[in-house]
Amino acid sequence: MPTGTITALRAQANSSQRVNVFLDGEFAIGVSLNTLAREGLAVGLLIDDETWARIEATEQADRALQAGMRLIEVRPRSIAELRQRLRRKELPPPAIDYAIARLSEIGLLDDAAFSQQWVDNRRAFRPRGSLALRDELRRKGVPRALIDAALAVDEDDAGEAAEQERQRARDLARRALGRYATSPDRFTFQRKLGSYLQRRGFTFEIIRPILDDLWAELRDAADVRDEGEV
């Protein structure tokens, strides 16, 4: 590992946030302004093996932090999801731990807030049943307790929440009805549309009456057409 005295600090041509460090007149390493400040790097500073190791660790930690911030800017992420993405960049575990701790400290990484936002967004724009939402969050590494909290409702609101779940399933079924309206019989209709709703996380107890109602509507509409043709 390089050792010597810092003889120059030069801003990188392609990044105003990074500096090239020269030891004894030779390029040694490129570091961020954060690393420069945290390590107190300055011309004339003697760099020994211990100092060099610390500079490298600090720079890796800052790289992990900046990478994490860029990923979060694209979309919110769970802690486990972000950790996995940073590992793919082959960053050392201590650097990843630092980035996650720092992002959590400043409020940019919060599994409780992430879970609630995920549930609210899904229910508003891409309707899913509670079973599907629970599975999605589980696969993103969110702890079970936080998933339970995001999906929980007060006892006073339980009836309203159940009705909202039924309404989401009904709305989704109606939007998909055209794909299954020509099913040759009730069994085929219920199997196909029921499977569609189950894949989106709705329970059989919610699905069954919706299938009954929609099939009855289709039969009534067919009877009206038949009478009109007579």
Buried (B, 14 or more C-beta within 10 A) or exposed (E): EBBBEBBBBEEEEEEEEBBBBBBEEEEBBBBBBBBBEBBEBEEEBEBEEEBBEBBBBBBBBBBBBBBBBEBBEEEBBBBBBBBBBBEEEEBBEEBBBBBBEBBBEEEBBBBBBBBBEBBEEBBEEEBBBBBBBBBBBEEBBBBEEBBEBBBEBEEEEEEEBBEEBBEBBBEBBEEBBEEBBEBEEBEEBBBBBBEBBBEBBBBEEBBEEBBEEBBEEBEEEEEEEEEEEE
